[in-house]
Amino acid sequence: MLAVNDLQVNYENLLKLGYAVVDIRYKDYDICNDSYKLVIGRVDADRDEFYPEMLKQYTGVEFKPSEIYEIWTEILFHKIKMSRVLNRDIAVKVAALDYIETVYSTK
């Protein structure tokens, strides 16, 4: 079973290299035996604003800079949990919105 601790990604270092974790896939892409795969994208400009802007676009919420990476990891984990329940890969935007409505708002 995937746990949040299993998604230990150094987002800041990836951004410094020009990359970002933009999604996580569940089962749909059998390129390896893992049940999930991180989707990495190239970030050419405004690297410092990438995750805050992406989260704001997906959820409509502005998060504190200190919680951005934790929230993004939790959204990715939430997406895997939802995908397992539905037994199909769901959109990260759907997971982000569901996370905000069902988890984050209750904290």
N, C-alpha and C positions, 0 to 999 in steps of 0.2 A: 504494500500500500504506500502510495506517495504521501509524504509529509512535507509540511512547509520547510522544514530543515533540509529536505532533499533538494530544494531549489535555491541553493546557495550560489548566487551569481554575483560577481563583482561588476555591478552596473557602471560604476564610475570608470573603472579601467576599460571596459568595453567602449564607453563613450569616448574616452581619450584616444582609443584606436580607431574611432570613426564608426563604431557599430552599436546597435541597440537590440535588446530582446523585444520584439514587437508582438509576439504571440507564442502560444504553446499548442501543439497539435496532439490530439488523442487518437491513436490507432489508425487514422486514415492513410497514413503514409508509411508503408512497411519498408523503410530504408534501413531499419535496424530492429533488433528484438525488443527494444524498450517500449513501454506502453505509452510514453509521451516523448515529444521532441520539441526543443526550444526552436523558435523561428527567429533568426537573426537578420536584421536589416542594416543597410548602410545609412549612416547619418552624416551628411556633408556639411550642414551649417547649423548654427544655433544648438550645438550639442548640449549645452547646459540647460536649455529650455525644452529638450525633447520630451522627457517623461512628464514634466508638469503640464505641457501643452497637450500631449496625447491623453493624459488622464482627464484633463478639463474637457477635451473634445468628446471623449467617450461618456463621461459621467455628468458634466456640467458643474463639477465641484472643483474648487481650488484648494489644494492640499498644502499643508506646511512643508517647506523644503526638507525638513528633517524626517518626514514620514513618507516621502514619495516612493522610495525603493521598497520599503516594507509593504506599503499599500499595493504596489504593482505586483510584488511576489504573492501577496495574498489573493489578488485577483486571478493570477495565473493558476494558483492552487485551487481557487473556487471554480475556475473553468474546467479543470480536470475532474473535480468532484461532480459537477453538473454533467459533464460528458459521460462519466461512468454511469450515472443514474439513467441518462437518456440513451446510453450505449451508442453514441455518435458524437462526432466532433461538433461543438457549438461555437458560434462566433465569440471572439474575445469581447466585443462590445456588449453582447448579451450578458456575458459573465460579469463584466464591469458594472453594468446597470443593476443586475441582480444582487451583486455583492453590496453595492451602495444601499439598496433598498432593504436587504435582509440581514446583513452583517454589520456594516459600518454605521448605519443609523442607530443601531441598538447599543453601540459601545458607549 
